[in-house]
Amino acid sequence: MGRQQTLQNIERAIDIIYLFEIILNFVKRTRALKKIQTISVNYLTSYFIFDVVGTIPNLIIFKEEFRFYWLKVFRLIHFMRLVKPLELLLGCILQKHSKKR
């Protein structure tokens, strides 16, 4: 198996993981959202469309299709969620040195 095929298999595995995340987001509880119906509606009105557009077209087309590859850019909407812990940490550190004390 060549390098290209290995990368495609890894990418397909990541797409499948994203698909499971989409499914789990309909039942994932938080402190604020405890009812399944509320969780589902919240997800449908927030990240759902970005997740589906960034994942499903590439899973449906199993052959090497670059026509739909640009849709993966919709996954970047989660980038802000990834840097949130860093933002909170910097906020705590910089608050100690703030003039507003």
N, C-alpha and C positions, 0 to 999 in steps of 0.2 A: 504494500500500500504506500503510495507516494505522499509527499508532504501536503500537497493540495487536498487529497482525499482525507487525510488526518485532520486538517483544519476544518474541512466541511463537516466531519463527524463531530468535532468539538462544538462547532457552531450550532449544529442541529441539537446536540445535548443541552446547550444553553437555552435554545428556543423552547425545548420541552420543559426545562426548569421554569422558565417564564410562564409557560402555559399552566403548570401546576400552581404557580404563584397567583395567576389570574383567578383560578378556581378557588384557592384558599382565601383570597381577599373578600369573597362573598360571605365568609363565616368567621373571619379573624376578629376576635373581640378586643376592645380597648377599654380603658376606664370610662370613657365618655359614651362609647357605643357598645351596648350589651345585647340588644335584641337583634336577631338575624335579619329581620326586615329592615331595620334602621341601618345596619351595617351594609346590606346589599344596596339600598338606595344611595347611601353616602358614596360607596365605591362607584356605582353607575354614574353618578353625577360629578365624579372627580377624575380619577386616573384611568378608568376602564377603557375609554376610547383610545387613549394613547397606548395602553398596554396591548390592546387587541390589534390596532393598526401596526404596531411595531413587531408583533410576534406571529400572528396567524397567517398572513400572506406567504411568509417564507416557509412556514410549516406545511402549507397546502401544496406548494410547488417544490417537490423533492429534488428535481434536477437542478443543475447549476443555472439559475436565473438571476441575472443582475438587474433586471427591470424593476423588481420590487425591493431590492436591497437597500435603497435609500430610505425606505420606510422605517428601518431600524433606528433612525435618528430620533423617532418619537420616544424611544427608551430614555433619552437624555432628560426627559421631564423629571425623572427620579434622581437626577444628579444633585439637586438641591437637598433632597432627603439624605443623601450620602455625606454631604458636607455639614449637615446640621450639628452633629456632635462637636466638630471642630469650631464651628461658629459659637456654640455655647461655652466651650472651653476658653476661647479667646475673649468672650464677653466677661467671664469671671476674672480672668487675669488682668484685663484692661480696666475693670471696674476698681480694682485695688489702687490703680495709679491715676484714677480720674480726679479732676479738680472739683467735682460736685460733692465730695465727701462731706 
